[in-house]
Amino acid sequence: LLFLVQVHGQGGVKFQNWAKTYGSSPELYFQPTSVEEIREILDMARQRNKRVKVVGGGHSPSDIACTDDFMIQMGKMNRILKVDKEKQQVTVEGGIFLSDLNVKLSKHGLALANLGAVSEVAAAGVIGTGTHNTGIKHGILSTQVVALTLLTASGEILECSESTNADIFQAARLHLGCLGVVLTVTFQCVPQFHLHEVTFPSTLTEVLDHLDDHLKRSQYFRFLWFPHSENVSVIYQDPTNKPSCSSASWLWDYAVGYYLLEFLLWISTFVPGLVRWINRFFFWLLFSSRVENIAISYKIFNYECRFKQHVQDWAIPIEKTKEALLELKAALENNPKMVAHYPVEVRFARGDEIWLSPCFQRDSCYMNIIMYRPYGKNVPRLNYWLTYEGIMKKHGGRPHWAKAHSCTRKDFEKMYPAFPKFCSIREKLDPTGIFLNTYLEKVFY
């Protein structure tokens, strides 16, 4: 008996990423509910000579998920398949949002040891782009993956882990969406925990001169630098047994940190010189006193990304942190026309063995720069962007895969010792390039 699933794709769907900086109009848009349906979509794509892009939460601030051919949105394949209490591991379908997973894990007394700022992202997507947070004892989120299953272009299902298909595993833990469709992911968890967050003001000089102390003092240490000033906001996050409490105020964070900021940045598009004052003013307003928060871990890890924005985020060897930041600061001082919105967010991550991880074989510092788009208006950023990229490249930086960058295959071959290995696996798993798109062509060709 031939069992035919009829998959229906929608036409006329417009895909846009969260920041509305990139978008595309896929010819057909699918929301499959089973592996069989995905196989059918791949067959149909092959017959019609179309490419396929799999998308999760659509948060990436780049065109990594865009396509004009077929788009598969995994949102309906979002179940928890297995919770192994003994090993503290959870196996989920690739489309589950971390926001759901966090809540469900907590019911089992478990948690992910580290999470990024946003949880409206799908499990398979988070690892696909190398999402990270901070903490020198913690790797990027992909390092928490102990196994995954991959549906390849030919319709074959591969089980991958340290012990099975080990090479494909090290490639697929940061897969860029180009190796196949990630069906399931198994995460290593930890017992549920609360975090105590302390935010306090400091100066760039102090933080950079005592970086090692800060890294030792707090498990999830990060800091925010306010460009055009010496101002820094230091953030310590550490596990605690104390009950939840918060000294943060909705009114300030929203009315001021969101609406007033957006309005003032909009005005600054006419008077760019205002930006240096806005950065100082907001530091004084929102970041100049000590603030403490205690909550369940995922609520502390997640925070508002405010409003629409352009971002870049490169990882450099951790020992280059001071030099690179001071160079960026000097570049802004020597070029009064160049403006930089706050904050420059500085985070740290442990080295790993994942082939395309920006932290491959080295402890790293991530330096995230931002330009907001007040009311959707674009603020000139090219100068700042290129200056920053130049400094990052000079110090051996590697760009965050989800964010906009101008690197091509030549750069990646220099940056990643295992790049040729990744390419040969990609070519083996997807010989016809059914999972490629414009973004990936720049990476591989």
N, C-alpha and C positions, 0 to 999 in steps of 0.2 A: 504493500500500500504506500503510495507516494503521498507524503504529508507536506502540503504546500502552505506556508504561512504567507499571507499577502501583506507585505509591508507597504504602508502608505506614507509618502513624504509630502509635506506641505510645500506649496510654492509661495512666493511673495513674502517670505519671512525676512525681516531685516535684522541681522545680528549686530549688536554693538557691545563693546566692552564696558565695564563699570564706569570708567572715567569719560566715556563717549569720545575718546580720542581716536579710536579705530573702529571700523565696521566693515561689513560686507553683506552681499545679498546672495546667499546660497540658492542654487537652482531648486534643490529640494532639501527640506529640513525634517529630520527623523527624530522620534523619541522612542527608541525600541524598549521592549519590556523583557526580551529574552535573548540568549546567545543565538538562537536560531534566526531571530529577526536580523540581528547584526550580520550574520553570515549572508543572509539574503541581500542585504543592502550592499555588502562588499561584492557579491556576485553581480548585482545589477550595475554597480559602478564599473566593474571589469568589462561587462558586455557593452556598456555605453561609452567606455573609455573616459570615465570621470574620476576625479580624485575625491578623497574622503577626508574630512577633518572631524576629529572628536573634540567636543567641548564640554566643560563642566560648568563652573560658576561664571565663566567669562570675565574674570577679574584682572587678567594680565594686562598691564599697561603697554601693550605692544600688539602687533598684528599676528602673533604666533598662532592664534586660533582661527584666523580669517580664511574663508574660501568662497569662490563663486560656484563651486560644484556641489557636492553633497556634504551636508553637515549632520553629524550625529550628536544629539544632546543626551547625556547619560542620566539625566535627572530621575528617570523612572526605575533605574536599576540601582536602588539605594538602600538595600536591606543589610542588616547585620546577619551574617551567616553563622558565626560561631564565636562564643566567648570561652576561652580556655582559662579558667580561674587559676589552675595550678601554674601554668607557664606565664600567666598574666598577658595573654595575647588575644587579639580580636581579629577576626577575618570579616571583611566587609566587601560589598559590591563597589566597583569603582566610582559609581555616581553618587554615593552618599556624601552629603555635605558635612564638613567637620562640625558645624553648629549642631546638627542632629546627633552626631557621634559623641560629642562631648557630654551631652545630656544623658544619652543612653549608657555610656560607660560609667558615668557617675552613679547610676542606679545599681551597677555591679560593683561599686566601690573601686573603680579603676579610673585612670586618666592617662592622657598622653603627656610625656615628660616635658615636651616643649611644643609650642604652637606659634604660628605667625600672628600678625595683627588682625587678620580678617578670618572669619570662619565660614563665610558664605562661599566656600570653595569646595570642590569635589575632591575626594581622596586621591583619585588617579591623577587629577590635574595638579594638585599640590606637589606631588613628588615629581611630576613631569617637568616642572620648571625650576625645581630646586628651591622651593620656599624655605625661608629660614627665620629664626628669631635671633636671640642673643644668649650668650653663656659659654664661657670658654671650655666648660666641661661637656657641653652639648654640641652635637653636630647639626647639620641642616635637617629638616624634617624627614628627608629620605633615609637618614641613617636609622630611623625607628622602624623601617620596613624590613621584615624578616623573610617574607615570601610574597610572590604575586603570580597571577596567571595572566597570560597574554594570548589574545586571539590574533594570529598572524594574517597577513594578506591572503594566504592560500586557504584560510579557514581552519587551520590547525590550532589546537590549544596547547600552549606550553606552560608547564609548571616550573617556576623558577625560584631558587633559593641558593643559599651558600653551598648546598650540597647537590642540587639538581640544576643543570644548565647554568652553572656558576657564572660563566662569562656573560651570558645573556642577562643574568640577574644584575651584575654590576653595571651593565648598560641600561637596563630597564628601570633601575631605581631613580634614574634621571633621564627620562626617555624622549623628551621634547615632542611627544605625540607622533613620533615617526617610526616606531618599531612595530606597531600593531595597536589593538584596542585592549587596554588594561581592564580585565573583567573583575578581578578580585585583588584585594591587598590585605596582607596580614601585618598588623602593627604590634610591636613590642610595647606594652603599656607598663605603668607603675601604679602602686596603690594611690588612690585618690588623695589629693593634698590641697591645703590652703596656701595662699601666698600673701606675704606681708610686703607691701610696696611702700617704699619711702622715696619721695622726690625732694631734692634740695638744691639750692643754687650754688654755683661755683664759678670758677673762671677757666678759660681754655688752658692757660699756662699751668694752673694747679693740676688739672686733670691729666694733661699730657705728661707732666713731670712725675706724676705718681700713678701712672697707668697700672703698673703691676700690683700696687696696693689695692686699687679699686677692683681689679680682676680677682684678687684673692678674697677680698672682703665680701663680695656678693656673688651668688651663684648665677643670677641673670642680670648682669650689669650692662647698662647702656647709657649713653649720654646724648643730649641734644645741644648742638652749638647754634647760636643765633648769629648768622653772618653779619658782617659790618660791625661787630662788637666783640668783646671778650667774654660775653655772657654764655654760661653753660648751665643746663639743668641736668643734674645727675639722677639717674633712676636705679635704685636697688630693688630687686625682687628676690625674696627668699622664702623657702617653706617655713611654715609656722604652725603651732597648735592653738594659737589664740583664736577667739571667735571673730566672725566677720564684723567689720565696722568701717565707716568711710567718713573722711572729712572733705570729700569733694562736693562741689555744689553744681547742681544741674544748671542753675541760672547762669553762673559764671561760665561754665564750660560751653554752654550752648549760646546764650544770648551774646556773650562777649567773644568766646573763642571761635564761634562759627559766624554769626550774622554780622557782628561789628567788623571782624577780620575781613570777611568777604567784601564788605562795603569799602573799607579803607584800601584794600588791595586793588579794588576796581578804580578808585580815585587815583591810585599810584600809577595806573597805566597812562594817565595823562601827565603826571609829575613823577617820573621814575625815582628821583632823589628822595622821595618820601619813604621808600622801602626801608632804608637804614633806620629811620625814626620809628616806623611801624614795628620792626623787629625788636627795638629796644623797649618801646612802649608796652608791647605784649609780654615781653619777658618780665618787666616790672609789674604788670597787671596780674599775670597768671602764674608766673614761675619763680617769683622772687622769695616766696616763703616755703617753709617745709610742709609737705602734705603727706599724710599717711592713709593707706587703704589696706583692708584685709578682706579677702574674698576667696571663693573656690578658684583653683588655679586658672581655669580657662577664662574666667571673667576678668582676671588681671592681665592675662596675656593679650586678650583682644582689646583693641581700642579704636575709637572713631578715626577714620582717615579724613575727617572733615568734608571738603567738597572737591569738585573735579580738579584734576591735577596732572601734570607731567612729572615723571620721576626717572631718575637713573640711580643705579645701585651697583657698585663694583666691589669685588672682594680683593684686598691686597694682602700680602704677607703681614702678619700681625706686627712684626718689628718695624714696619714702615709707617705705622699709624701716625706718629708725631710729625715726621717729615712731610708726609703727604698733606695732612691737615694744615700745617703751617704754610705750605706752598699755596694751597687754595686760598687761605686767608690773605697772603701777600698779593696774590693775583687780583683779588677783589679790591685791595687797598690801592694797587698801582693802576687800576683801571676804573676810575670813578663812574664811568658810564655803565659798567656792568653791575646789574643788581641781582641779588639772590634772596629768595624768600626763606623764612625760617620754617622748620629747623633743618639743619644738616644732622641726620640721625646716624649715630655711630654705634655699631653693634659688633659682636665678636662670636666666632664659631670655631669649633674644633676641627682639625683636619680629618679627612676620611679617605676611603679607597674607591669611591664611586667615580667612574671614568670621566664624566662630564661635570662633576661637582666643582663649583668655583673654589671649594676648599680641598680639592684633591691633593693629598699628601702634604698639606700645610695648614697650621692654625692661621685663621684669617680675621681681618677686620673688614667689615662691610661699611661703606660710607654712602649713605643714601641722600641724594640731593633732590630738591623739589621745586617746581614752579606751579603755583596754583593757577586755575583759570576762573577768576571771579565772574560769576554769572555766565560762565561758558566762554568768556572772552580770552583770546590767546595773548599771553604776555611774551614779548620778545625774549628768547632764551638761548639763541644759537651760540652767541659768544661764550656765555657761562657754560653751556653744555660742552663745547669743544675744549675749553680750557680745562674743565674737570676731566674729560676723557683723556686729554693729553697727560695730565698728572697721574691718572690711574695707570695708563699704559706704561709710563716711564717707570713706575714702581712695580711692574709685573702684575698688574691687575687683571681680573677676569670679570666680565659683565654678568649681572644677574640675567638669566635666560628669559624671564618673563617681561623684562623691562626694555624700553627702547635703547638701542645702541647702534653703532655704525660699523661693527666688526664683520669681517667676512672670513671665508675658509682659511685664507692665508694667516690671519690673526689667530684663529683657533688652533691651527696646526702648531703654532709657536707656544700658545698658552697651555695646551693640554697634551701631555706626553701620551695619553691613551687615545687621542683623537683618531688615529688610523684604525685602532682596534674597533672603536665604536662604528666607524664608517663601514668596516667590512661586515660587521654584524647587521647593520642597517641594510646593506646591499643584499645580504643573504636572506633576511626576513622579508624585505620588500623590494624585490628586484625591479619592479616596474615603477616604483615611486608613487604608488597609489596614495600614500599618506603624506606626500609633500605639499607645500604651498609656497607662496612668494617668500615668506620669512625664512623657511627652511632651505630654499634654494640658495639664499645668500650664505647660509651656514655650510652647505655641502658642496656648492659648485663655484 
